[in-house]
């Protein structure tokens, strides 16, 4: 009899290369940018000083840290519908395993709205109760032609 992970792997394999969906919008405001600056000790003016940014930055406003945009991938991903919800039945926990590739094609300006678009790239059984999935997550910026972030994420799903 197949384990929960083995059964889920078959479902994931049916959706390889397909877009899983698009999530809900989230506004990146100055408070969130400032809190991230405090947490990471990165207080460069382009993030935290609206007046200096208006004067010196090519964007004329503050921008989110690239790593703030990347860190939002988990939150934004929660609202992306799964291609096959049955593949997640029996998951006890998910663990961030890493990243294969990350790019920041466009800055996320203060008060921009962002959302995630996700595609399943790979799924592999790592243990009888564990699947590793690789997803391409694109963080879109409302009204912009280029995304704020494109990341290939690796997650481990542990099944009961």
Phi and psi in radians as a Rosetta constraint file:
Dihedral C 1 N 2 CA 2 C 2 CIRCULARHARMONIC -1.265 0.35
Dihedral N 2 CA 2 C 2 N 3 CIRCULARHARMONIC 2.498 0.35
Dihedral C 2 N 3 CA 3 C 3 CIRCULARHARMONIC -1.267 0.35
Dihedral N 3 CA 3 C 3 N 4 CIRCULARHARMONIC 2.929 0.35
Dihedral C 3 N 4 CA 4 C 4 CIRCULARHARMONIC -1.005 0.35
Dihedral N 4 CA 4 C 4 N 5 CIRCULARHARMONIC -0.696 0.35
Dihedral C 4 N 5 CA 5 C 5 CIRCULARHARMONIC -1.162 0.35
Dihedral N 5 CA 5 C 5 N 6 CIRCULARHARMONIC -0.747 0.35
Dihedral C 5 N 6 CA 6 C 6 CIRCULARHARMONIC -1.130 0.35
Dihedral N 6 CA 6 C 6 N 7 CIRCULARHARMONIC -0.686 0.35
Dihedral C 6 N 7 CA 7 C 7 CIRCULARHARMONIC -1.157 0.35
Dihedral N 7 CA 7 C 7 N 8 CIRCULARHARMONIC -0.707 0.35
Dihedral C 7 N 8 CA 8 C 8 CIRCULARHARMONIC -1.158 0.35
Dihedral N 8 CA 8 C 8 N 9 CIRCULARHARMONIC -0.645 0.35
Dihedral C 8 N 9 CA 9 C 9 CIRCULARHARMONIC -1.004 0.35
Dihedral N 9 CA 9 C 9 N 10 CIRCULARHARMONIC -0.713 0.35
Dihedral C 9 N 10 CA 10 C 10 CIRCULARHARMONIC -1.068 0.35
Dihedral N 10 CA 10 C 10 N 11 CIRCULARHARMONIC -0.659 0.35
Dihedral C 10 N 11 CA 11 C 11 CIRCULARHARMONIC -1.209 0.35
Dihedral N 11 CA 11 C 11 N 12 CIRCULARHARMONIC -0.744 0.35
Dihedral C 11 N 12 CA 12 C 12 CIRCULARHARMONIC -1.081 0.35
Dihedral N 12 CA 12 C 12 N 13 CIRCULARHARMONIC -0.747 0.35
Dihedral C 12 N 13 CA 13 C 13 CIRCULARHARMONIC -1.056 0.35
Dihedral N 13 CA 13 C 13 N 14 CIRCULARHARMONIC -0.512 0.35
Dihedral C 13 N 14 CA 14 C 14 CIRCULARHARMONIC -1.226 0.35
Dihedral N 14 CA 14 C 14 N 15 CIRCULARHARMONIC -0.305 0.35
Dihedral C 14 N 15 CA 15 C 15 CIRCULARHARMONIC -1.960 0.35
Dihedral N 15 CA 15 C 15 N 16 CIRCULARHARMONIC 0.194 0.35
Dihedral C 15 N 16 CA 16 C 16 CIRCULARHARMONIC -1.062 0.35
Dihedral N 16 CA 16 C 16 N 17 CIRCULARHARMONIC 2.353 0.35
Dihedral C 16 N 17 CA 17 C 17 CIRCULARHARMONIC 1.404 0.35
Dihedral N 17 CA 17 C 17 N 18 CIRCULARHARMONIC 0.010 0.35
Dihedral C 17 N 18 CA 18 C 18 CIRCULARHARMONIC -1.788 0.35
Dihedral N 18 CA 18 C 18 N 19 CIRCULARHARMONIC 2.566 0.35
Dihedral C 18 N 19 CA 19 C 19 CIRCULARHARMONIC -1.230 0.35
Dihedral N 19 CA 19 C 19 N 20 CIRCULARHARMONIC 2.298 0.35
Dihedral C 19 N 20 CA 20 C 20 CIRCULARHARMONIC -1.410 0.35
Dihedral N 20 CA 20 C 20 N 21 CIRCULARHARMONIC -0.598 0.35
Dihedral C 20 N 21 CA 21 C 21 CIRCULARHARMONIC 2.686 0.35
Dihedral N 21 CA 21 C 21 N 22 CIRCULARHARMONIC -3.042 0.35
Dihedral C 21 N 22 CA 22 C 22 CIRCULARHARMONIC -2.210 0.35
Dihedral N 22 CA 22 C 22 N 23 CIRCULARHARMONIC 2.400 0.35
Dihedral C 22 N 23 CA 23 C 23 CIRCULARHARMONIC -1.605 0.35
Dihedral N 23 CA 23 C 23 N 24 CIRCULARHARMONIC -2.985 0.35
Dihedral C 23 N 24 CA 24 C 24 CIRCULARHARMONIC -1.521 0.35
Dihedral N 24 CA 24 C 24 N 25 CIRCULARHARMONIC 2.758 0.35
Dihedral C 24 N 25 CA 25 C 25 CIRCULARHARMONIC -1.299 0.35
Dihedral N 25 CA 25 C 25 N 26 CIRCULARHARMONIC 2.577 0.35
Dihedral C 25 N 26 CA 26 C 26 CIRCULARHARMONIC -2.373 0.35
Dihedral N 26 CA 26 C 26 N 27 CIRCULARHARMONIC 2.323 0.35
Dihedral C 26 N 27 CA 27 C 27 CIRCULARHARMONIC -1.582 0.35
Dihedral N 27 CA 27 C 27 N 28 CIRCULARHARMONIC 2.235 0.35
Dihedral C 27 N 28 CA 28 C 28 CIRCULARHARMONIC -1.674 0.35
Dihedral N 28 CA 28 C 28 N 29 CIRCULARHARMONIC 1.815 0.35
Dihedral C 28 N 29 CA 29 C 29 CIRCULARHARMONIC -1.757 0.35
Dihedral N 29 CA 29 C 29 N 30 CIRCULARHARMONIC 3.044 0.35
Dihedral C 29 N 30 CA 30 C 30 CIRCULARHARMONIC -1.118 0.35
Dihedral N 30 CA 30 C 30 N 31 CIRCULARHARMONIC -0.615 0.35
Dihedral C 30 N 31 CA 31 C 31 CIRCULARHARMONIC -1.057 0.35
Dihedral N 31 CA 31 C 31 N 32 CIRCULARHARMONIC -0.779 0.35
Dihedral C 31 N 32 CA 32 C 32 CIRCULARHARMONIC -1.121 0.35
Dihedral N 32 CA 32 C 32 N 33 CIRCULARHARMONIC -0.719 0.35
Dihedral C 32 N 33 CA 33 C 33 CIRCULARHARMONIC -1.089 0.35
Dihedral N 33 CA 33 C 33 N 34 CIRCULARHARMONIC -0.777 0.35
Dihedral C 33 N 34 CA 34 C 34 CIRCULARHARMONIC -1.111 0.35
Dihedral N 34 CA 34 C 34 N 35 CIRCULARHARMONIC -0.739 0.35
Dihedral C 34 N 35 CA 35 C 35 CIRCULARHARMONIC -1.090 0.35
Dihedral N 35 CA 35 C 35 N 36 CIRCULARHARMONIC -0.692 0.35
Dihedral C 35 N 36 CA 36 C 36 CIRCULARHARMONIC -1.150 0.35
Dihedral N 36 CA 36 C 36 N 37 CIRCULARHARMONIC -0.721 0.35
Dihedral C 36 N 37 CA 37 C 37 CIRCULARHARMONIC -1.024 0.35
Dihedral N 37 CA 37 C 37 N 38 CIRCULARHARMONIC -0.747 0.35
Dihedral C 37 N 38 CA 38 C 38 CIRCULARHARMONIC -1.142 0.35
Dihedral N 38 CA 38 C 38 N 39 CIRCULARHARMONIC -0.724 0.35
Dihedral C 38 N 39 CA 39 C 39 CIRCULARHARMONIC -1.175 0.35
Dihedral N 39 CA 39 C 39 N 40 CIRCULARHARMONIC -0.587 0.35
Dihedral C 39 N 40 CA 40 C 40 CIRCULARHARMONIC -1.801 0.35
Dihedral N 40 CA 40 C 40 N 41 CIRCULARHARMONIC -0.062 0.35
Dihedral C 40 N 41 CA 41 C 41 CIRCULARHARMONIC 1.081 0.35
Dihedral N 41 CA 41 C 41 N 42 CIRCULARHARMONIC 0.486 0.35
Dihedral C 41 N 42 CA 42 C 42 CIRCULARHARMONIC -1.875 0.35
Dihedral N 42 CA 42 C 42 N 43 CIRCULARHARMONIC 1.637 0.35
Dihedral C 42 N 43 CA 43 C 43 CIRCULARHARMONIC -1.882 0.35
Dihedral N 43 CA 43 C 43 N 44 CIRCULARHARMONIC 0.600 0.35
Dihedral C 43 N 44 CA 44 C 44 CIRCULARHARMONIC -1.023 0.35
Dihedral N 44 CA 44 C 44 N 45 CIRCULARHARMONIC 2.460 0.35
Dihedral C 44 N 45 CA 45 C 45 CIRCULARHARMONIC -1.010 0.35
Dihedral N 45 CA 45 C 45 N 46 CIRCULARHARMONIC -0.535 0.35
Dihedral C 45 N 46 CA 46 C 46 CIRCULARHARMONIC -1.120 0.35
Dihedral N 46 CA 46 C 46 N 47 CIRCULARHARMONIC -0.230 0.35
Dihedral C 46 N 47 CA 47 C 47 CIRCULARHARMONIC -1.773 0.35
Dihedral N 47 CA 47 C 47 N 48 CIRCULARHARMONIC -0.643 0.35
Dihedral C 47 N 48 CA 48 C 48 CIRCULARHARMONIC -2.062 0.35
Dihedral N 48 CA 48 C 48 N 49 CIRCULARHARMONIC -0.106 0.35
Dihedral C 48 N 49 CA 49 C 49 CIRCULARHARMONIC -2.106 0.35
Dihedral N 49 CA 49 C 49 N 50 CIRCULARHARMONIC 1.637 0.35
Dihedral C 49 N 50 CA 50 C 50 CIRCULARHARMONIC -1.027 0.35
Dihedral N 50 CA 50 C 50 N 51 CIRCULARHARMONIC -0.671 0.35
Dihedral C 50 N 51 CA 51 C 51 CIRCULARHARMONIC -1.190 0.35
Dihedral N 51 CA 51 C 51 N 52 CIRCULARHARMONIC -0.835 0.35
Dihedral C 51 N 52 CA 52 C 52 CIRCULARHARMONIC -1.153 0.35
Dihedral N 52 CA 52 C 52 N 53 CIRCULARHARMONIC -0.647 0.35
Dihedral C 52 N 53 CA 53 C 53 CIRCULARHARMONIC -1.116 0.35
Dihedral N 53 CA 53 C 53 N 54 CIRCULARHARMONIC -0.708 0.35
Dihedral C 53 N 54 CA 54 C 54 CIRCULARHARMONIC -1.076 0.35
Dihedral N 54 CA 54 C 54 N 55 CIRCULARHARMONIC -0.579 0.35
Dihedral C 54 N 55 CA 55 C 55 CIRCULARHARMONIC -1.467 0.35
Dihedral N 55 CA 55 C 55 N 56 CIRCULARHARMONIC -0.761 0.35
Dihedral C 55 N 56 CA 56 C 56 CIRCULARHARMONIC -1.929 0.35
Dihedral N 56 CA 56 C 56 N 57 CIRCULARHARMONIC -0.412 0.35
Dihedral C 56 N 57 CA 57 C 57 CIRCULARHARMONIC -1.433 0.35
Dihedral N 57 CA 57 C 57 N 58 CIRCULARHARMONIC 2.499 0.35
Dihedral C 57 N 58 CA 58 C 58 CIRCULARHARMONIC -1.150 0.35
Dihedral N 58 CA 58 C 58 N 59 CIRCULARHARMONIC -0.307 0.35
Dihedral C 58 N 59 CA 59 C 59 CIRCULARHARMONIC -1.565 0.35
Dihedral N 59 CA 59 C 59 N 60 CIRCULARHARMONIC -0.301 0.35
Dihedral C 59 N 60 CA 60 C 60 CIRCULARHARMONIC 1.185 0.35
Dihedral N 60 CA 60 C 60 N 61 CIRCULARHARMONIC 0.047 0.35
Dihedral C 60 N 61 CA 61 C 61 CIRCULARHARMONIC -2.481 0.35
Dihedral N 61 CA 61 C 61 N 62 CIRCULARHARMONIC 2.930 0.35
Dihedral C 61 N 62 CA 62 C 62 CIRCULARHARMONIC -1.232 0.35
Dihedral N 62 CA 62 C 62 N 63 CIRCULARHARMONIC 2.727 0.35
Dihedral C 62 N 63 CA 63 C 63 CIRCULARHARMONIC -2.253 0.35
Dihedral N 63 CA 63 C 63 N 64 CIRCULARHARMONIC 2.663 0.35
Dihedral C 63 N 64 CA 64 C 64 CIRCULARHARMONIC -1.207 0.35
Dihedral N 64 CA 64 C 64 N 65 CIRCULARHARMONIC 2.584 0.35
Dihedral C 64 N 65 CA 65 C 65 CIRCULARHARMONIC -1.080 0.35
Dihedral N 65 CA 65 C 65 N 66 CIRCULARHARMONIC 2.519 0.35
Dihedral C 65 N 66 CA 66 C 66 CIRCULARHARMONIC -0.992 0.35
Dihedral N 66 CA 66 C 66 N 67 CIRCULARHARMONIC -0.698 0.35
Dihedral C 66 N 67 CA 67 C 67 CIRCULARHARMONIC -1.254 0.35
Dihedral N 67 CA 67 C 67 N 68 CIRCULARHARMONIC -0.417 0.35
Dihedral C 67 N 68 CA 68 C 68 CIRCULARHARMONIC -1.148 0.35
Dihedral N 68 CA 68 C 68 N 69 CIRCULARHARMONIC -0.812 0.35
Dihedral C 68 N 69 CA 69 C 69 CIRCULARHARMONIC -1.018 0.35
Dihedral N 69 CA 69 C 69 N 70 CIRCULARHARMONIC -0.787 0.35
Dihedral C 69 N 70 CA 70 C 70 CIRCULARHARMONIC -1.087 0.35
Dihedral N 70 CA 70 C 70 N 71 CIRCULARHARMONIC -0.728 0.35
Dihedral C 70 N 71 CA 71 C 71 CIRCULARHARMONIC -1.157 0.35
Dihedral N 71 CA 71 C 71 N 72 CIRCULARHARMONIC -0.389 0.35
Dihedral C 71 N 72 CA 72 C 72 CIRCULARHARMONIC -1.307 0.35
Dihedral N 72 CA 72 C 72 N 73 CIRCULARHARMONIC -0.174 0.35
Dihedral C 72 N 73 CA 73 C 73 CIRCULARHARMONIC -0.956 0.35
Dihedral N 73 CA 73 C 73 N 74 CIRCULARHARMONIC -0.722 0.35
Dihedral C 73 N 74 CA 74 C 74 CIRCULARHARMONIC -1.141 0.35
Dihedral N 74 CA 74 C 74 N 75 CIRCULARHARMONIC -0.875 0.35
Dihedral C 74 N 75 CA 75 C 75 CIRCULARHARMONIC -1.075 0.35
Dihedral N 75 CA 75 C 75 N 76 CIRCULARHARMONIC -0.841 0.35
Dihedral C 75 N 76 CA 76 C 76 CIRCULARHARMONIC -1.130 0.35
Dihedral N 76 CA 76 C 76 N 77 CIRCULARHARMONIC -0.593 0.35
Dihedral C 76 N 77 CA 77 C 77 CIRCULARHARMONIC -1.179 0.35
Dihedral N 77 CA 77 C 77 N 78 CIRCULARHARMONIC -0.424 0.35
Dihedral C 77 N 78 CA 78 C 78 CIRCULARHARMONIC -1.080 0.35
Dihedral N 78 CA 78 C 78 N 79 CIRCULARHARMONIC -0.414 0.35
Dihedral C 78 N 79 CA 79 C 79 CIRCULARHARMONIC -1.734 0.35
Dihedral N 79 CA 79 C 79 N 80 CIRCULARHARMONIC 0.010 0.35
Dihedral C 79 N 80 CA 80 C 80 CIRCULARHARMONIC -1.425 0.35
Dihedral N 80 CA 80 C 80 N 81 CIRCULARHARMONIC 2.178 0.35
Dihedral C 80 N 81 CA 81 C 81 CIRCULARHARMONIC -1.185 0.35
Dihedral N 81 CA 81 C 81 N 82 CIRCULARHARMONIC 2.477 0.35
Dihedral C 81 N 82 CA 82 C 82 CIRCULARHARMONIC -1.328 0.35
Dihedral N 82 CA 82 C 82 N 83 CIRCULARHARMONIC 2.503 0.35
Dihedral C 82 N 83 CA 83 C 83 CIRCULARHARMONIC -1.092 0.35
Dihedral N 83 CA 83 C 83 N 84 CIRCULARHARMONIC -0.599 0.35
Dihedral C 83 N 84 CA 84 C 84 CIRCULARHARMONIC -2.558 0.35
Dihedral N 84 CA 84 C 84 N 85 CIRCULARHARMONIC 1.647 0.35
Dihedral C 84 N 85 CA 85 C 85 CIRCULARHARMONIC -0.983 0.35
Dihedral N 85 CA 85 C 85 N 86 CIRCULARHARMONIC -0.453 0.35
Dihedral C 85 N 86 CA 86 C 86 CIRCULARHARMONIC -1.118 0.35
Dihedral N 86 CA 86 C 86 N 87 CIRCULARHARMONIC -0.417 0.35
Dihedral C 86 N 87 CA 87 C 87 CIRCULARHARMONIC -1.149 0.35
Dihedral N 87 CA 87 C 87 N 88 CIRCULARHARMONIC -0.368 0.35
Dihedral C 87 N 88 CA 88 C 88 CIRCULARHARMONIC -1.706 0.35
Dihedral N 88 CA 88 C 88 N 89 CIRCULARHARMONIC -0.033 0.35
Dihedral C 88 N 89 CA 89 C 89 CIRCULARHARMONIC -1.143 0.35
Dihedral N 89 CA 89 C 89 N 90 CIRCULARHARMONIC 2.281 0.35
Dihedral C 89 N 90 CA 90 C 90 CIRCULARHARMONIC 1.591 0.35
Dihedral N 90 CA 90 C 90 N 91 CIRCULARHARMONIC 0.008 0.35
Dihedral C 90 N 91 CA 91 C 91 CIRCULARHARMONIC -1.250 0.35
Dihedral N 91 CA 91 C 91 N 92 CIRCULARHARMONIC 2.192 0.35
Dihedral C 91 N 92 CA 92 C 92 CIRCULARHARMONIC -1.525 0.35
Dihedral N 92 CA 92 C 92 N 93 CIRCULARHARMONIC -0.704 0.35
Dihedral C 92 N 93 CA 93 C 93 CIRCULARHARMONIC -2.826 0.35
Dihedral N 93 CA 93 C 93 N 94 CIRCULARHARMONIC 2.749 0.35
Dihedral C 93 N 94 CA 94 C 94 CIRCULARHARMONIC -2.024 0.35
Dihedral N 94 CA 94 C 94 N 95 CIRCULARHARMONIC 2.486 0.35
Dihedral C 94 N 95 CA 95 C 95 CIRCULARHARMONIC -2.208 0.35
Dihedral N 95 CA 95 C 95 N 96 CIRCULARHARMONIC 2.295 0.35
Dihedral C 95 N 96 CA 96 C 96 CIRCULARHARMONIC -1.184 0.35
Dihedral N 96 CA 96 C 96 N 97 CIRCULARHARMONIC 2.144 0.35
Dihedral C 96 N 97 CA 97 C 97 CIRCULARHARMONIC -1.763 0.35
Dihedral N 97 CA 97 C 97 N 98 CIRCULARHARMONIC -0.436 0.35
Dihedral C 97 N 98 CA 98 C 98 CIRCULARHARMONIC 2.657 0.35
Dihedral N 98 CA 98 C 98 N 99 CIRCULARHARMONIC -2.891 0.35
Dihedral C 98 N 99 CA 99 C 99 CIRCULARHARMONIC -2.376 0.35
Dihedral N 99 CA 99 C 99 N 100 CIRCULARHARMONIC 2.461 0.35
Dihedral C 99 N 100 CA 100 C 100 CIRCULARHARMONIC -1.651 0.35
Dihedral N 100 CA 100 C 100 N 101 CIRCULARHARMONIC -0.664 0.35
Dihedral C 100 N 101 CA 101 C 101 CIRCULARHARMONIC -2.696 0.35
Dihedral N 101 CA 101 C 101 N 102 CIRCULARHARMONIC 2.388 0.35
Dihedral C 101 N 102 CA 102 C 102 CIRCULARHARMONIC -2.411 0.35
Dihedral N 102 CA 102 C 102 N 103 CIRCULARHARMONIC 2.353 0.35
Dihedral C 102 N 103 CA 103 C 103 CIRCULARHARMONIC -2.387 0.35
Dihedral N 103 CA 103 C 103 N 104 CIRCULARHARMONIC 2.645 0.35
Dihedral C 103 N 104 CA 104 C 104 CIRCULARHARMONIC -2.145 0.35
Dihedral N 104 CA 104 C 104 N 105 CIRCULARHARMONIC 1.387 0.35
Dihedral C 104 N 105 CA 105 C 105 CIRCULARHARMONIC -1.118 0.35
Dihedral N 105 CA 105 C 105 N 106 CIRCULARHARMONIC -0.483 0.35
Dihedral C 105 N 106 CA 106 C 106 CIRCULARHARMONIC -2.562 0.35
Dihedral N 106 CA 106 C 106 N 107 CIRCULARHARMONIC 2.479 0.35
Dihedral C 106 N 107 CA 107 C 107 CIRCULARHARMONIC -1.234 0.35
Dihedral N 107 CA 107 C 107 N 108 CIRCULARHARMONIC 2.595 0.35
Dihedral C 107 N 108 CA 108 C 108 CIRCULARHARMONIC -1.665 0.35
Dihedral N 108 CA 108 C 108 N 109 CIRCULARHARMONIC 1.872 0.35
Dihedral C 108 N 109 CA 109 C 109 CIRCULARHARMONIC -1.327 0.35
Dihedral N 109 CA 109 C 109 N 110 CIRCULARHARMONIC 2.639 0.35
Dihedral C 109 N 110 CA 110 C 110 CIRCULARHARMONIC -0.905 0.35
Dihedral N 110 CA 110 C 110 N 111 CIRCULARHARMONIC 2.453 0.35
Dihedral C 110 N 111 CA 111 C 111 CIRCULARHARMONIC 1.186 0.35
Dihedral N 111 CA 111 C 111 N 112 CIRCULARHARMONIC 0.257 0.35
Dihedral C 111 N 112 CA 112 C 112 CIRCULARHARMONIC -1.336 0.35
Dihedral N 112 CA 112 C 112 N 113 CIRCULARHARMONIC 2.670 0.35
Dihedral C 112 N 113 CA 113 C 113 CIRCULARHARMONIC -1.794 0.35
Dihedral N 113 CA 113 C 113 N 114 CIRCULARHARMONIC 2.341 0.35
Dihedral C 113 N 114 CA 114 C 114 CIRCULARHARMONIC -2.212 0.35
Dihedral N 114 CA 114 C 114 N 115 CIRCULARHARMONIC 2.714 0.35
Dihedral C 114 N 115 CA 115 C 115 CIRCULARHARMONIC -2.632 0.35
Dihedral N 115 CA 115 C 115 N 116 CIRCULARHARMONIC 2.841 0.35
Dihedral C 115 N 116 CA 116 C 116 CIRCULARHARMONIC -1.807 0.35
Dihedral N 116 CA 116 C 116 N 117 CIRCULARHARMONIC 2.478 0.35
Dihedral C 116 N 117 CA 117 C 117 CIRCULARHARMONIC -2.117 0.35
Dihedral N 117 CA 117 C 117 N 118 CIRCULARHARMONIC 2.322 0.35
Dihedral C 117 N 118 CA 118 C 118 CIRCULARHARMONIC -2.289 0.35
Dihedral N 118 CA 118 C 118 N 119 CIRCULARHARMONIC 2.476 0.35
Dihedral C 118 N 119 CA 119 C 119 CIRCULARHARMONIC -2.298 0.35
Dihedral N 119 CA 119 C 119 N 120 CIRCULARHARMONIC 2.366 0.35
Dihedral C 119 N 120 CA 120 C 120 CIRCULARHARMONIC -1.446 0.35
Dihedral N 120 CA 120 C 120 N 121 CIRCULARHARMONIC 2.096 0.35
Dihedral C 120 N 121 CA 121 C 121 CIRCULARHARMONIC -1.739 0.35
Dihedral N 121 CA 121 C 121 N 122 CIRCULARHARMONIC -0.594 0.35
Dihedral C 121 N 122 CA 122 C 122 CIRCULARHARMONIC -2.789 0.35
Dihedral N 122 CA 122 C 122 N 123 CIRCULARHARMONIC 2.709 0.35
Dihedral C 122 N 123 CA 123 C 123 CIRCULARHARMONIC -2.558 0.35
Dihedral N 123 CA 123 C 123 N 124 CIRCULARHARMONIC 2.332 0.35
Dihedral C 123 N 124 CA 124 C 124 CIRCULARHARMONIC -2.534 0.35
Dihedral N 124 CA 124 C 124 N 125 CIRCULARHARMONIC 2.358 0.35
Dihedral C 124 N 125 CA 125 C 125 CIRCULARHARMONIC -1.324 0.35
Dihedral N 125 CA 125 C 125 N 126 CIRCULARHARMONIC 2.122 0.35
Dihedral C 125 N 126 CA 126 C 126 CIRCULARHARMONIC -1.794 0.35
Dihedral N 126 CA 126 C 126 N 127 CIRCULARHARMONIC -0.416 0.35
Dihedral C 126 N 127 CA 127 C 127 CIRCULARHARMONIC -2.747 0.35
Dihedral N 127 CA 127 C 127 N 128 CIRCULARHARMONIC 2.915 0.35
Dihedral C 127 N 128 CA 128 C 128 CIRCULARHARMONIC -0.976 0.35
Dihedral N 128 CA 128 C 128 N 129 CIRCULARHARMONIC -0.415 0.35
Dihedral C 128 N 129 CA 129 C 129 CIRCULARHARMONIC -2.073 0.35
Dihedral N 129 CA 129 C 129 N 130 CIRCULARHARMONIC 0.262 0.35
Dihedral C 129 N 130 CA 130 C 130 CIRCULARHARMONIC -2.353 0.35
Dihedral N 130 CA 130 C 130 N 131 CIRCULARHARMONIC 2.265 0.35
Dihedral C 130 N 131 CA 131 C 131 CIRCULARHARMONIC -2.034 0.35
Dihedral N 131 CA 131 C 131 N 132 CIRCULARHARMONIC 2.399 0.35
Dihedral C 131 N 132 CA 132 C 132 CIRCULARHARMONIC -1.813 0.35
Dihedral N 132 CA 132 C 132 N 133 CIRCULARHARMONIC 2.237 0.35
Dihedral C 132 N 133 CA 133 C 133 CIRCULARHARMONIC -2.026 0.35
Dihedral N 133 CA 133 C 133 N 134 CIRCULARHARMONIC 2.549 0.35
Dihedral C 133 N 134 CA 134 C 134 CIRCULARHARMONIC -2.044 0.35
Dihedral N 134 CA 134 C 134 N 135 CIRCULARHARMONIC 2.205 0.35
Dihedral C 134 N 135 CA 135 C 135 CIRCULARHARMONIC -2.238 0.35
Dihedral N 135 CA 135 C 135 N 136 CIRCULARHARMONIC 2.503 0.35
Dihedral C 135 N 136 CA 136 C 136 CIRCULARHARMONIC -1.638 0.35
Dihedral N 136 CA 136 C 136 N 137 CIRCULARHARMONIC 2.069 0.35
Dihedral C 136 N 137 CA 137 C 137 CIRCULARHARMONIC -1.940 0.35
Dihedral N 137 CA 137 C 137 N 138 CIRCULARHARMONIC 2.152 0.35
Dihedral C 137 N 138 CA 138 C 138 CIRCULARHARMONIC -1.920 0.35
Dihedral N 138 CA 138 C 138 N 139 CIRCULARHARMONIC 2.120 0.35
Dihedral C 138 N 139 CA 139 C 139 CIRCULARHARMONIC -1.638 0.35
Dihedral N 139 CA 139 C 139 N 140 CIRCULARHARMONIC 1.817 0.35
Dihedral C 139 N 140 CA 140 C 140 CIRCULARHARMONIC -1.432 0.35
Dihedral N 140 CA 140 C 140 N 141 CIRCULARHARMONIC 2.581 0.35
Dihedral C 140 N 141 CA 141 C 141 CIRCULARHARMONIC -1.965 0.35
Dihedral N 141 CA 141 C 141 N 142 CIRCULARHARMONIC 2.162 0.35
Dihedral C 141 N 142 CA 142 C 142 CIRCULARHARMONIC -0.994 0.35
Dihedral N 142 CA 142 C 142 N 143 CIRCULARHARMONIC 2.235 0.35
Dihedral C 142 N 143 CA 143 C 143 CIRCULARHARMONIC 1.442 0.35
Dihedral N 143 CA 143 C 143 N 144 CIRCULARHARMONIC -0.001 0.35
Dihedral C 143 N 144 CA 144 C 144 CIRCULARHARMONIC -1.915 0.35
Dihedral N 144 CA 144 C 144 N 145 CIRCULARHARMONIC 2.567 0.35
Dihedral C 144 N 145 CA 145 C 145 CIRCULARHARMONIC -1.407 0.35
Dihedral N 145 CA 145 C 145 N 146 CIRCULARHARMONIC -0.457 0.35
Dihedral C 145 N 146 CA 146 C 146 CIRCULARHARMONIC -1.896 0.35
Dihedral N 146 CA 146 C 146 N 147 CIRCULARHARMONIC 2.556 0.35
Dihedral C 146 N 147 CA 147 C 147 CIRCULARHARMONIC -1.304 0.35
Dihedral N 147 CA 147 C 147 N 148 CIRCULARHARMONIC 2.827 0.35
Dihedral C 147 N 148 CA 148 C 148 CIRCULARHARMONIC -1.393 0.35
Dihedral N 148 CA 148 C 148 N 149 CIRCULARHARMONIC -0.454 0.35
Dihedral C 148 N 149 CA 149 C 149 CIRCULARHARMONIC -2.793 0.35
Dihedral N 149 CA 149 C 149 N 150 CIRCULARHARMONIC 2.482 0.35
Dihedral C 149 N 150 CA 150 C 150 CIRCULARHARMONIC -2.270 0.35
Dihedral N 150 CA 150 C 150 N 151 CIRCULARHARMONIC 2.095 0.35
Dihedral C 150 N 151 CA 151 C 151 CIRCULARHARMONIC -2.322 0.35
Dihedral N 151 CA 151 C 151 N 152 CIRCULARHARMONIC 2.421 0.35
Dihedral C 151 N 152 CA 152 C 152 CIRCULARHARMONIC -1.695 0.35
Dihedral N 152 CA 152 C 152 N 153 CIRCULARHARMONIC 1.883 0.35
Dihedral C 152 N 153 CA 153 C 153 CIRCULARHARMONIC -1.726 0.35
Dihedral N 153 CA 153 C 153 N 154 CIRCULARHARMONIC 2.578 0.35
Dihedral C 153 N 154 CA 154 C 154 CIRCULARHARMONIC -2.042 0.35
Dihedral N 154 CA 154 C 154 N 155 CIRCULARHARMONIC 2.222 0.35
Dihedral C 154 N 155 CA 155 C 155 CIRCULARHARMONIC -2.267 0.35
Dihedral N 155 CA 155 C 155 N 156 CIRCULARHARMONIC 2.508 0.35
Dihedral C 155 N 156 CA 156 C 156 CIRCULARHARMONIC -1.886 0.35
Dihedral N 156 CA 156 C 156 N 157 CIRCULARHARMONIC 2.216 0.35
Dihedral C 156 N 157 CA 157 C 157 CIRCULARHARMONIC -1.857 0.35
Dihedral N 157 CA 157 C 157 N 158 CIRCULARHARMONIC 2.132 0.35
Dihedral C 157 N 158 CA 158 C 158 CIRCULARHARMONIC -1.851 0.35
Dihedral N 158 CA 158 C 158 N 159 CIRCULARHARMONIC 2.177 0.35
Dihedral C 158 N 159 CA 159 C 159 CIRCULARHARMONIC -1.791 0.35
Dihedral N 159 CA 159 C 159 N 160 CIRCULARHARMONIC 2.667 0.35
